[in-house]
């Protein structure tokens, strides 16, 4: 996880976000639609991490599956 996010989250929150990211990453990589929109996996990864961070902080969500689902819904435009 990006170091600027680590400074604002406790270790448990970091673990939740990392697990949510990894779960979303698997689903997104299987659905290649987003790959065409970004220049690299690094760009996609940075975008996903930033979105997860914002979702978690703005909603106070700590559930991995809920974080993943919200992220995937936002990415799909739902």
Protein Blocks (a to p, Z undefined) as FASTA:
>chain_A
ZZklmmmpcfklmmmmmmmmmmmmmmmmmmmmlmmmpmbfklmmmmmmmmmmmmmmmnop
abfklmmmmmmmmmnoZZ
